[in-house]
Amino acid sequence: MASLQDLRTFVRNHADADATDAPDSSLDVYARIAYNDIHTRTSFPDLQAIFQVSTVAGQSEYVFNTFSGVTNATTPLDKITSVIDTTNLGRRLIYMSESDADLAFGAPIGATSEVANAYTVRDERLILYPKPSTTGKVYTIRGLRKPGVWPAGAGSVPDLPEPLHDAIAWYMLSSYFMSQEDAQMAGMYLREYEMMVEKFVRNESFKDFGARNHVMGGQNYKNPDFTRWVRGMLE
């Protein structure tokens, strides 16, 4: 596990540079660029987290960063993968688009109920349908948390799987040599960075972190369109 200071030291030693040639202010920017670039390529299992939200009577929208953390919720929620009614045998709410939910449950006032049947997401807000009629009903939110802001100090560690910490060092070296107008060395280290990141991301894509498919009458949790949802309700 590499801290920011570990990466700074490695880059200077490897490039035979000192703090004047490779100041912290430059190396930290190189590290941040690499860190953010890696996170744009995929979502890692380390980011999976569980949150909870408690309803307020008459309020249908709930902002992500107000959710209570339950498991691995070290940073605010970023994406929702499921919403579960914790008091009703773990029943999952159906995801619907906002327009379909408006048609199904009424807009702009909308229907109200103690128990929500569906949800949608807009502007980092969870919207429950029908609108809650009671206060204090709890829903469990499974999803992905936002990556931590990094670097945050000399001792801070990237919020990434440990094998990718070394990749950041290669990017920092590439950027350092580019600043020295050594395009050949910069290109070599950039290729090392790309190869390491792409290999890791490719291997992650072969792993199945989701639930197994339900067969022989198992509940289907795919996002239904409006027609299919209505047909299911009538049946």
Secondary structure, DSSP 8 states (H G I E B T S, - for coil): ---HHHHHHHHHHHHT--TTTS-HHHHHHHHHHHHHHHHHH---GGGEEEEEEE--TT--EEEGGGSEEEES-SS-EEEEEEEEETTTTTEE-EE--HHHHHHHH-SSS--EESS--EEEEETTEEEEESEE-SS--EEEEEEEE-------STT---SS-GGGHHHHHHHHHHHHHHHTT-HHHHHHHHHHHHHHHHHHHHHHHTS--S-----SS----S---HHHHHHHHH-
